[in-house]
């Protein structure tokens, strides 16, 4: 599970300063906070290679063979292997998507040219569900998945 993340200090503000603890927090979120997207994967080594080589994410750090942190377009992406409940999340287990055709979340890249972006990503090994599709409302979209079935979209406005 996330046991390998137990010591993970978490990516913080660019200055890597720690968030202040044990103080009242009248506002949420605040400027010193950052958001990390967590994805559960079945094979960390395969996923690290895919996110680095296909998606172009920058590997920040790996932890104990069970997790890896990337930066992607100014965002943090945490890949973890599955695991059972822990004291801070009782009754909750982490698992990769059981059915890639049923989606509850996805990541969307807004690009200038969906055709060019799809060709670049396909050249790196991304497998698209279809070629880019242009919609009447002036948007072109194409979808692809990571090795565990997490859905990604590239989208371009006319």
ABEGO torsion letter per residue (X at the ends): XAAAAAABAEBBBAAGBBBBBGBBBABOBBAABBBBBBBBBABAAAAAAAAAAAAGBBBABBBGGABBBBBBGGBBBBBBBBBBBBAABBGBBBBBBABAABBABBBBBBBABAAAAAAAAAAAGBBBABBBBBBAAGBBBBBBBBAAGBBBBBBBBX
